[in-house]
C-alpha cells in the first residue's frame, strides 16, 4: 500500500502565493476636441463598469434612431433583390421540361435563392414581414422540389399554383412596404 499524506488538525497549510487584488475600476482615456493646457486634462479618466455599460446600452438603443437613411437603403436593396428573385422563379417555372436551358436555369435559381435566404434570414427586422415569409416559403418549396426530383422534373400543378400564389402575395406585400 502506498503511503499517503494525511492532513491532520496539527498540519500547517502552505500559504498560497500572494496574488494582487485587481481593481474593479476600468481606466479609459478620453480625448478632448480642443487641446487643453491644464495638467488634469491629460490624466486618464476612470470609468466604472456601470458607466461603461450604461454608455454601451445607450449607444445600442440610439443607433437605429440616428441613421434612418441607412435603414431605408437596406430596405430598398431588400425590395430590389426580392423582386429579382421573384422574376427568376417565375421564368424558371414557366420553362418547359424539354427546354435545353432548364437545368442551367434551375442551377442559377438555386444559387440565387440560397444567396437571398442566407443574406436575409439573419435580419431580425425582416422576419416578421409578410413578403419575407411568403418568399421564404416559396423558395423552400421550389428548392425542395428540385433537390428531391432533379432539375428537369416539372413541378406539379398544385404545388406550382401555391408557389405562384405566394409569389403574388409577396410582391403585393413588397409594394405596400411590408
N, CA, C and O of each residue as an XYZ file, in Angstrom:
712
protein
N       0.835     -1.181      0.000
C       0.000      0.000      0.000
C       0.883      1.249      0.000
O       1.859      1.317      0.748
N       0.558      2.202     -0.806
C       1.367      3.405     -0.927
C       1.120      4.308      0.263
O       0.020      4.362      0.813
N       2.141      4.998      0.637
C       1.999      5.927      1.757
C       1.300      7.172      1.263
O       1.666      7.737      0.232
N       0.311      7.589      1.990
C      -0.421      8.790      1.606
C      -0.246      9.839      2.684
O      -0.027      9.523      3.853
N      -0.343     11.037      2.289
C      -0.195     12.134      3.228
C      -1.566     12.445      3.810
O      -2.533     12.675      3.083
N      -1.626     12.447      5.109
C      -2.869     12.785      5.778
C      -2.803     14.214      6.269
O      -1.770     14.690      6.740
N      -3.902     14.863      6.150
C      -3.976     16.213      6.682
C      -4.608     16.094      8.062
O      -5.738     15.628      8.205
N      -3.891     16.506      9.033
C      -4.387     16.440     10.412
C      -4.567     17.847     10.922
O      -4.047     18.797     10.335
N      -5.296     17.991     12.005
C      -5.509     19.338     12.527
C      -4.219     20.044     12.907
O      -4.198     21.273     12.976
N      -3.181     19.332     13.146
C      -1.936     19.981     13.530
C      -1.075     20.334     12.334
O      -0.075     21.037     12.478
N      -1.455     19.848     11.131
C      -0.680     20.150      9.929
C      -0.840     21.610      9.573
O      -1.915     22.191      9.721
N       0.240     22.189      9.105
C       0.169     23.583      8.677
C       0.070     23.612      7.151
O       0.832     22.940      6.456
N      -0.856     24.379      6.655
C      -1.021     24.530      5.217
C      -0.041     25.558      4.697
O       0.258     26.550      5.361
N       0.447     25.309      3.513
C       1.343     26.261      2.894
C       0.521     27.445      2.393
O      -0.524     27.251      1.772
N       0.962     28.624      2.646
C       0.216     29.770      2.133
C       0.348     29.837      0.611
O       1.397     29.532      0.043
N      -0.733     30.240     -0.021
C      -0.719     30.426     -1.467
C       0.128     31.627     -1.803
O       0.298     32.537     -0.992
N       0.655     31.619     -3.005
C       1.463     32.764     -3.406
C       0.562     33.995     -3.439
O      -0.562     33.927     -3.936
N       1.033     35.079     -2.932
C       0.184     36.272     -2.879
C      -0.116     36.771     -4.286
O       0.787     37.011     -5.087
N      -1.396     36.920     -4.564
C      -1.807     37.465     -5.856
C      -2.390     38.842     -5.629
O      -3.135     39.054     -4.672
N      -2.067     39.755     -6.476
C      -2.606     41.103     -6.283
C      -4.105     41.119     -6.558
O      -4.588     40.422     -7.451
N      -4.810     41.891     -5.811
C      -6.245     42.043     -5.994
C      -6.459     43.054     -7.112
O      -5.935     44.167     -7.083
N      -7.238     42.636     -8.089
C      -7.487     43.503     -9.235
C      -8.550     44.527     -8.890
O      -9.510     44.229     -8.180
N      -8.377     45.699     -9.384
C      -9.326     46.769     -9.151
C     -10.556     46.560    -10.015
O     -10.469     46.034    -11.124
N     -11.688     46.971     -9.502
C     -12.926     46.853    -10.267
C     -13.141     48.065    -11.165
O     -14.135     48.139    -11.887
N     -12.232     48.991    -11.122
C     -12.337     50.170    -11.963
C     -11.622     49.925    -13.284
O     -10.580     49.271    -13.328
N     -12.187     50.449    -14.344
C     -11.592     50.349    -15.668
C     -11.123     51.739    -16.044
O     -11.873     52.708    -15.919
N      -9.912     51.839    -16.493
C      -9.426     53.151    -16.889
C      -9.597     53.310    -18.386
O      -9.342     52.395    -19.169
N     -10.024     54.472    -18.748
C     -10.182     54.785    -20.163
C      -9.716     56.207    -20.354
O     -10.023     57.084    -19.547
N      -8.996     56.432    -21.394
C      -8.554     57.788    -21.660
C      -9.552     58.440    -22.576
O      -9.991     57.863    -23.571
N      -9.894     59.630    -22.226
C     -10.843     60.386    -23.027
C     -10.081     61.518    -23.679
O      -9.312     62.212    -23.015
N     -10.283     61.709    -24.949
C      -9.611     62.792    -25.649
C     -10.594     63.922    -25.821
O     -11.772     63.708    -26.106
N     -10.110     65.088    -25.650
C     -10.966     66.249    -25.825
C     -10.794     66.788    -27.231
O      -9.782     66.552    -27.891
N     -11.804     67.515    -27.671
C     -11.777     68.064    -29.019
C     -10.768     69.193    -29.104
O      -9.955     69.246    -30.027
N     -10.825     70.098    -28.133
C      -9.901     71.216    -28.123
C      -8.765     70.896    -27.157
O      -9.024     70.416    -26.054
N      -7.532     71.144    -27.535
C      -6.426     70.868    -26.622
C      -6.507     71.787    -25.417
O      -6.842     72.966    -25.530
N      -6.194     71.226    -24.269
C      -6.265     71.978    -23.029
C      -4.865     72.128    -22.468
O      -4.015     71.260    -22.668
N      -4.620     73.226    -21.766
C      -3.298     73.463    -21.216
C      -3.178     72.965    -19.793
O      -2.074     72.921    -19.249
N      -4.283     72.587    -19.175
C      -4.198     72.152    -17.783
C      -3.623     70.747    -17.701
O      -3.754     69.962    -18.639
N      -2.992     70.434    -16.588
C      -2.360     69.127    -16.401
C      -3.388     68.043    -16.177
O      -3.128     66.880    -16.483
N      -4.551     68.393    -15.650
C      -5.569     67.380    -15.364
C      -6.240     66.873    -16.635
O      -6.861     65.810    -16.608
N      -6.138     67.588    -17.735
C      -6.771     67.167    -18.979
C      -6.057     65.967    -19.586
O      -6.680     65.175    -20.293
N      -4.762     65.818    -19.325
C      -4.034     64.704    -19.910
C      -4.114     63.449    -19.043
O      -3.702     62.379    -19.490
N      -4.625     63.545    -17.835
C      -4.742     62.383    -16.949
C      -5.907     61.516    -17.414
O      -6.917     62.038    -17.887
N      -5.772     60.181    -17.281
C      -6.876     59.302    -17.704
C      -8.085     59.446    -16.793
O      -7.960     59.621    -15.580
N      -9.251     59.369    -17.408
C     -10.493     59.426    -16.663
C     -10.879     58.013    -16.278
O     -10.825     57.101    -17.103
N     -11.266     57.830    -15.033
C     -11.609     56.495    -14.560
C     -13.115     56.304    -14.669
O     -13.896     57.070    -14.106
N     -13.511     55.256    -15.410
C     -14.915     54.931    -15.589
C     -15.201     53.589    -14.927
O     -14.393     52.663    -15.006
N     -16.339     53.492    -14.285
C     -16.714     52.223    -13.672
C     -17.403     51.344    -14.705
O     -17.767     51.807    -15.786
N     -17.574     50.092    -14.367
C     -18.270     49.175    -15.267
C     -19.696     49.641    -15.512
O     -20.219     49.514    -16.619
N     -20.314     50.176    -14.481
C     -21.689     50.651    -14.621
C     -21.760     51.770    -15.655
O     -22.659     51.778    -16.496
N     -20.823     52.711    -15.602
C     -20.831     53.804    -16.562
C     -20.574     53.306    -17.978
O     -21.200     53.777    -18.928
N     -19.659     52.359    -18.120
C     -19.392     51.800    -19.450
C     -20.595     51.029    -19.981
O     -20.899     51.100    -21.172
N     -21.283     50.294    -19.110
C     -22.467     49.542    -19.520
C     -23.581     50.483    -19.942
O     -24.234     50.260    -20.962
N     -23.799     51.524    -19.169
C     -24.850     52.490    -19.498
C     -24.546     53.160    -20.833
O     -25.449     53.376    -21.641
N     -23.293     53.484    -21.064
C     -22.899     54.107    -22.326
C     -23.134     53.169    -23.500
O     -23.644     53.584    -24.541
N     -22.762     51.902    -23.332
C     -22.940     50.924    -24.411
C     -24.409     50.677    -24.711
O     -24.796     50.588    -25.876
N     -25.231     50.566    -23.675
C     -26.664     50.331    -23.868
C     -27.315     51.535    -24.535
O     -28.149     51.380    -25.427
N     -26.939     52.718    -24.109
C     -27.491     53.931    -24.716
C     -27.120     54.016    -26.200
O     -27.952     54.368    -27.036
N     -25.884     53.697    -26.511
C     -25.459     53.718    -27.918
C     -26.217     52.681    -28.732
O     -26.595     52.945    -29.873
N     -26.442     51.502    -28.154
C     -27.173     50.452    -28.880
C     -28.627     50.842    -29.107
O     -29.201     50.517    -30.146
N     -29.216     51.526    -28.156
C     -30.620     51.926    -28.291
C     -30.761     53.069    -29.292
O     -31.697     53.080    -30.091
N     -29.858     54.007    -29.254
C     -29.987     55.198    -30.098
C     -29.456     55.013    -31.517
O     -29.796     55.807    -32.395
N     -28.643     54.005    -31.772
C     -28.061     53.856    -33.101
C     -29.097     53.647    -34.207
O     -28.913     54.205    -35.289
N     -30.184     52.873    -34.006
C     -31.165     52.780    -35.094
C     -31.897     54.095    -35.341
O     -32.375     54.343    -36.448
N     -31.985     54.934    -34.318
C     -32.692     56.202    -34.471
C     -31.846     57.242    -35.182
O     -32.379     58.187    -35.764
N     -30.551     57.077    -35.139
C     -29.659     58.079    -35.708
C     -29.600     58.000    -37.227
O     -29.563     59.038    -37.887
N     -29.589     56.808    -37.798
C     -29.393     56.680    -39.238
C     -30.577     56.013    -39.937
O     -30.465     54.860    -40.354
N     -31.704     56.707    -40.074
C     -32.811     56.104    -40.812
C     -32.538     56.011    -42.302
O     -33.166     55.200    -42.985
N     -31.616     56.820    -42.833
C     -31.313     56.736    -44.262
C     -30.608     55.428    -44.597
O     -30.822     54.868    -45.672
N     -29.764     54.935    -43.682
C     -29.098     53.649    -43.920
C     -30.111     52.519    -43.920
O     -30.010     51.580    -44.710
N     -31.092     52.616    -43.027
C     -32.135     51.594    -42.977
C     -32.987     51.641    -44.244
O     -33.397     50.597    -44.751
N     -33.253     52.823    -44.751
C     -34.028     52.963    -45.985
C     -33.260     52.378    -47.167
O     -33.856     51.776    -48.060
N     -31.944     52.554    -47.174
C     -31.132     51.986    -48.257
C     -31.153     50.465    -48.202
O     -31.239     49.804    -49.237
N     -31.073     49.900    -46.982
C     -31.152     48.449    -46.841
C     -32.520     47.941    -47.281
O     -32.627     46.875    -47.887
N     -33.570     48.711    -46.974
C     -34.916     48.311    -47.357
C     -35.073     48.330    -48.875
O     -35.693     47.435    -49.449
N     -34.518     49.340    -49.517
C     -34.578     49.411    -50.983
C     -33.822     48.243    -51.614
O     -34.258     47.682    -52.620
N     -32.691     47.887    -51.017
C     -31.912     46.758    -51.520
C     -32.694     45.453    -51.362
O     -32.682     44.607    -52.256
N     -33.373     45.292    -50.227
C     -34.186     44.096    -49.997
C     -35.305     44.003    -51.030
O     -35.543     42.937    -51.598
N     -35.986     45.112    -51.272
C     -37.085     45.123    -52.246
C     -36.567     44.781    -53.641
O     -37.169     43.980    -54.356
N     -35.446     45.393    -54.021
C     -34.885     45.153    -55.360
C     -34.465     43.691    -55.530
O     -34.796     43.066    -56.538
N     -33.748     43.151    -54.565
C     -33.283     41.772    -54.679
C     -34.431     40.777    -54.611
O     -34.393     39.741    -55.274
N     -35.443     41.077    -53.821
C     -36.600     40.179    -53.733
C     -37.370     40.167    -55.040
O     -37.829     39.109    -55.471
N     -37.523     41.315    -55.680
C     -38.195     41.350    -56.978
C     -37.401     40.596    -58.042
O     -37.987     39.955    -58.915
N     -36.077     40.670    -57.975
C     -35.253     39.903    -58.913
C     -35.443     38.405    -58.712
O     -35.537     37.653    -59.683
N     -35.499     37.969    -57.459
C     -35.696     36.546    -57.171
C     -37.081     36.105    -57.645
O     -37.231     35.011    -58.188
N     -38.085     36.946    -57.442
C     -39.443     36.621    -57.893
C     -39.458     36.421    -59.408
O     -40.055     35.467    -59.906
N     -38.803     37.318    -60.133
C     -38.798     37.183    -61.596
C     -38.040     35.932    -62.030
O     -38.443     35.279    -62.992
N     -36.944     35.580    -61.340
C     -36.215     34.357    -61.688
C     -37.049     33.112    -61.422
O     -37.025     32.165    -62.208
N     -37.782     33.114    -60.321
C     -38.635     31.954    -60.014
C     -39.709     31.810    -61.082
O     -39.966     30.703    -61.555
N     -40.332     32.905    -61.463
C     -41.395     32.844    -62.472
C     -40.861     32.367    -63.820
O     -41.495     31.544    -64.481
N     -39.710     32.871    -64.226
C     -39.176     32.438    -65.522
C     -38.739     30.976    -65.480
O     -38.875     30.258    -66.471
N     -38.224     30.541    -64.361
C     -37.814     29.134    -64.253
C     -39.026     28.216    -64.241
O     -38.996     27.143    -64.844
N     -40.090     28.625    -63.562
C     -41.288     27.784    -63.504
C     -42.001     27.707    -64.852
O     -42.686     26.723    -65.130
N     -41.852     28.722    -65.684
C     -42.531     28.714    -66.978
C     -41.758     27.947    -68.046
O     -42.290     27.678    -69.122
N     -40.517     27.598    -67.760
C     -39.736     26.844    -68.755
C     -40.310     25.439    -68.913
O     -40.773     24.822    -67.953
N     -40.265     24.962    -70.132
C     -40.755     23.621    -70.449
C     -39.713     22.581    -70.044
O     -38.518     22.871    -69.984
N     -40.178     21.385    -69.771
C     -39.297     20.291    -69.374
C     -38.272     19.960    -70.459
O     -37.148     19.562    -70.151
N     -38.650     20.122    -71.706
C     -37.767     19.780    -72.830
C     -36.814     20.915    -73.213
O     -35.959     20.738    -74.080
N     -36.953     22.061    -72.582
C     -36.073     23.189    -72.880
C     -34.633     22.829    -72.493
O     -34.404     22.359    -71.379
N     -33.665     23.038    -73.383
C     -32.284     22.642    -73.065
C     -31.651     23.489    -71.953
O     -30.680     23.058    -71.330
N     -32.188     24.682    -71.699
C     -31.617     25.569    -70.685
C     -32.244     25.387    -69.307
O     -31.902     26.126    -68.384
N     -33.140     24.436    -69.142
C     -33.859     24.315    -67.871
C     -32.915     23.938    -66.719
O     -33.082     24.442    -65.609
N     -31.944     23.076    -66.956
C     -31.015     22.670    -65.890
C     -30.157     23.856    -65.444
O     -29.905     24.035    -64.252
N     -29.711     24.662    -66.409
C     -28.912     25.843    -66.061
C     -29.760     26.878    -65.322
O     -29.295     27.513    -64.375
N     -31.013     27.039    -65.767
C     -31.899     27.998    -65.107
C     -32.188     27.570    -63.670
O     -32.240     28.414    -62.774
N     -32.377     26.275    -63.441
C     -32.631     25.770    -62.095
C     -31.392     25.948    -61.219
O     -31.508     26.320    -60.051
N     -30.212     25.687    -61.772
C     -28.975     25.872    -61.014
C     -28.780     27.341    -60.641
O     -28.377     27.661    -59.522
N     -29.071     28.224    -61.587
C     -28.975     29.661    -61.311
C     -30.003     30.086    -60.268
O     -29.697     30.881    -59.380
N     -31.219     29.557    -60.374
C     -32.261     29.884    -59.400
C     -31.873     29.398    -58.006
O     -32.068     30.113    -57.023
N     -31.331     28.202    -57.916
C     -30.934     27.669    -56.612
C     -29.824     28.503    -55.996
O     -29.846     28.765    -54.793
N     -28.854     28.923    -56.797
C     -27.770     29.766    -56.289
C     -28.309     31.110    -55.816
O     -27.927     31.602    -54.754
N     -29.192     31.696    -56.606
C     -29.774     32.989    -56.246
C     -30.632     32.881    -54.992
O     -30.553     33.732    -54.106
N     -31.448     31.841    -54.918
C     -32.313     31.691    -53.741
C     -31.497     31.380    -52.494
O     -31.832     31.857    -51.410
N     -30.431     30.590    -52.623
C     -29.573     30.328    -51.469
C     -28.910     31.608    -50.970
O     -28.815     31.836    -49.764
N     -28.455     32.436    -51.899
C     -27.859     33.722    -51.525
C     -28.880     34.609    -50.835
O     -28.579     35.216    -49.807
N     -30.084     34.691    -51.387
C     -31.136     35.538    -50.817
C     -31.491     35.072    -49.406
O     -31.570     35.884    -48.485
N     -31.701     33.778    -49.238
C     -32.065     33.239    -47.926
C     -30.938     33.454    -46.922
O     -31.188     33.859    -45.786
N     -29.703     33.187    -47.332
C     -28.575     33.360    -46.415
C     -28.406     34.819    -46.001
O     -28.024     35.103    -44.866
N     -28.683     35.728    -46.902
C     -28.499     37.149    -46.601
C     -29.600     37.692    -45.698
O     -29.317     38.423    -44.749
N     -30.850     37.343    -45.983
C     -31.960     37.984    -45.278
C     -32.523     37.168    -44.122
O     -33.330     37.687    -43.351
N     -32.131     35.927    -43.979
C     -32.624     35.132    -42.852
C     -32.063     35.670    -41.538
O     -32.694     35.512    -40.492
N     -30.902     36.296    -41.570
C     -30.262     36.826    -40.369
C     -30.879     38.137    -39.904
O     -30.705     38.522    -38.747
N     -31.588     38.821    -40.772
C     -32.123     40.139    -40.458
C     -33.379     40.019    -39.605
O     -34.422     39.573    -40.083
N     -33.273     40.418    -38.344
C     -34.406     40.320    -37.416
C     -35.558     41.236    -37.837
O     -36.724     40.924    -37.595
N     -35.229     42.356    -38.461
C     -36.275     43.302    -38.850
C     -37.137     42.775    -39.997
O     -38.255     43.252    -40.189
N     -36.644     41.809    -40.753
C     -37.390     41.287    -41.898
C     -38.208     40.044    -41.560
O     -39.120     39.687    -42.306
N     -37.899     39.389    -40.464
C     -38.517     38.094    -40.167
C     -40.035     38.178    -40.014
O     -40.732     37.210    -40.317
N     -40.551     39.291    -39.561
C     -41.991     39.422    -39.373
C     -42.746     39.927    -40.589
O     -43.975     39.987    -40.579
N     -42.024     40.288    -41.627
C     -42.690     40.831    -42.818
C     -43.397     39.738    -43.605
O     -42.867     38.638    -43.766
N     -44.591     40.041    -44.094
C     -45.293     39.063    -44.939
C     -44.540     38.752    -46.230
O     -44.584     37.621    -46.714
N     -43.851     39.743    -46.790
C     -43.118     39.491    -48.034
C     -41.996     38.483    -47.793
O     -41.782     37.589    -48.613
N     -41.283     38.618    -46.682
C     -40.209     37.674    -46.380
C     -40.774     36.278    -46.126
O     -40.240     35.287    -46.623
N     -41.843     36.206    -45.359
C     -42.453     34.908    -45.022
C     -42.898     34.169    -46.281
O     -42.619     32.979    -46.433
N     -43.581     34.861    -47.178
C     -44.082     34.227    -48.399
C     -42.942     33.839    -49.342
O     -42.969     32.765    -49.942
N     -41.937     34.718    -49.473
C     -40.798     34.398    -50.332
C     -40.024     33.201    -49.795
O     -39.631     32.315    -50.555
N     -39.811     33.179    -48.499
C     -39.069     32.070    -47.899
C     -39.805     30.750    -48.110
O     -39.189     29.733    -48.428
N     -41.124     30.771    -47.932
C     -41.926     29.563    -48.118
C     -41.877     29.090    -49.573
O     -41.716     27.899    -49.839
N     -42.016     30.022    -50.500
C     -41.997     29.664    -51.916
C     -40.621     29.128    -52.338
O     -40.531     28.130    -53.053
N     -39.570     29.790    -51.897
C     -38.226     29.328    -52.244
C     -37.930     27.962    -51.635
O     -37.242     27.138    -52.238
N     -38.452     27.735    -50.445
C     -38.272     26.439    -49.811
C     -38.975     25.345    -50.620
O     -38.433     24.254    -50.797
N     -40.172     25.638    -51.107
C     -40.913     24.652    -51.901
C     -40.215     24.375    -53.228
O     -40.105     23.222    -53.645
N     -39.748     25.422    -53.887
C     -39.074     25.252    -55.182
C     -37.766     24.482    -55.003
O     -37.504     23.520    -55.726
N     -36.952     24.902    -54.047
C     -35.670     24.224    -53.828
C     -35.867     22.785    -53.395
O     -35.143     21.895    -53.842
N     -36.846     22.550    -52.526
C     -37.123     21.194    -52.077
C     -37.533     20.285    -53.221
O     -37.126     19.125    -53.273
N     -38.335     20.807    -54.136
C     -38.763     20.003    -55.288
C     -37.571     19.643    -56.172
O     -37.384     18.480    -56.531
N     -36.764     20.653    -56.520
C     -35.652     20.392    -57.429
C     -34.563     19.539    -56.778
O     -33.874     18.787    -57.467
N     -34.402     19.648    -55.456
C     -33.429     18.791    -54.766
C     -33.917     17.343    -54.779
O     -33.139     16.418    -55.009
N     -35.205     17.161    -54.529
C     -35.747     15.799    -54.435
C     -35.905     15.120    -55.790
O     -35.616     13.932    -55.927
N     -36.362     15.868    -56.790
C     -36.732     15.240    -58.061
C     -35.813     15.579    -59.236
O     -35.977     15.024    -60.322
N     -34.864     16.468    -59.037
C     -33.939     16.813    -60.111
C     -34.359     18.074    -60.846
O     -35.517     18.481    -60.765
N     -33.433     18.694    -61.562
C     -33.719     19.972    -62.211
C     -34.629     19.885    -63.429
O     -35.216     20.890    -63.828
N     -34.755     18.716    -64.020
C     -35.601     18.622    -65.213
C     -37.003     18.131    -64.890
O     -37.845     18.049    -65.784
N     -37.269     17.807    -63.644
C     -38.594     17.327    -63.257
C     -39.562     18.505    -63.147
O     -39.276     19.485    -62.459
N     -40.697     18.409    -63.818
C     -41.653     19.521    -63.743
C     -42.331     19.576    -62.360
O     -42.558     18.551    -61.717
N     -42.638     20.782    -61.939
C     -43.318     20.962    -60.656
C     -44.794     20.648    -60.864
O     -45.385     21.130    -61.830
N     -45.408     19.855    -59.989
C     -46.837     19.533    -60.134
C     -47.700     20.791    -60.113
O     -47.339     21.803    -59.513
N     -48.841     20.705    -60.778
C     -49.711     21.871    -60.956
C     -50.167     22.465    -59.631
O     -50.214     23.686    -59.482
N     -50.501     21.616    -58.676
C     -50.981     22.112    -57.391
C     -49.867     22.864    -56.643
O     -50.106     23.931    -56.078
N     -48.676     22.310    -56.643
C     -47.536     22.969    -55.984
C     -47.154     24.242    -56.728
O     -46.834     25.253    -56.104
N     -47.185     24.200    -58.063
C     -46.866     25.386    -58.861
C     -47.849     26.516    -58.580
O     -47.453     27.676    -58.461
N     -49.140     26.172    -58.475
C     -50.155     27.187    -58.187
C     -49.913     27.824    -56.818
O     -50.046     29.038    -56.663
N     -49.556     27.001    -55.822
C     -49.309     27.529    -54.488
C     -48.068     28.420    -54.486
O     -48.063     29.467    -53.838
N     -47.020     28.020    -55.199
C     -45.787     28.818    -55.266
C     -46.068     30.163    -55.935
O     -45.642     31.209    -55.446
N     -46.790     30.123    -57.061
C     -47.111     31.382    -57.751
C     -48.016     32.280    -56.913
O     -47.891     33.504    -56.961
N     -48.925     31.682    -56.146
C     -49.783     32.466    -55.255
C     -48.944     33.136    -54.168
O     -49.172     34.300    -53.837
N     -47.977     32.410    -53.614
C     -47.098     33.010    -52.603
C     -46.233     34.108    -53.205
O     -45.960     35.115    -52.551
N     -45.806     33.922    -54.437
C     -45.033     34.967    -55.120
C     -45.877     36.229    -55.313
O     -45.399     37.343    -55.099
N     -47.140     36.042    -55.719
C     -48.029     37.194    -55.900
C     -48.250     37.931    -54.584
O     -48.202     39.161    -54.545
N     -48.490     37.186    -53.503
C     -48.728     37.848    -52.215
C     -47.452     38.517    -51.707
O     -47.528     39.567    -51.069
N     -46.283     37.936    -51.973
C     -45.022     38.578    -51.582
C     -44.810     39.866    -52.364
O     -44.352     40.869    -51.817
N     -45.149     39.828    -53.651
C     -44.989     41.022    -54.472
C     -45.934     42.136    -54.035
O     -45.551     43.305    -54.001
N     -47.179     41.767    -53.698
C     -48.126     42.776    -53.203
C     -47.646     43.360    -51.881
O     -47.752     44.565    -51.654
N     -47.118     42.506    -51.010
C     -46.621     42.992    -49.727
C     -45.412     43.921    -49.927
O     -45.258     44.901    -49.198
N     -44.572     43.618    -50.896
C     -43.435     44.497    -51.197
C     -43.907     45.871    -51.671
O     -43.352     46.898    -51.282
N     -44.931     45.872    -52.511
C     -45.451     47.153    -52.998
C     -46.052     47.989    -51.874
O     -46.033     49.218    -51.931
N     -46.579     47.329    -50.861
C     -47.145     48.035    -49.697
C     -46.086     48.394    -48.670
O     -46.377     49.071    -47.684
N     -44.878     47.951    -48.892
C     -43.808     48.240    -47.947
C     -43.801     47.333    -46.739
O     -43.318     47.705    -45.670
N     -44.340     46.142    -46.915
C     -44.427     45.196    -45.796
C     -43.545     44.008    -46.039
O     -43.486     43.103    -45.207
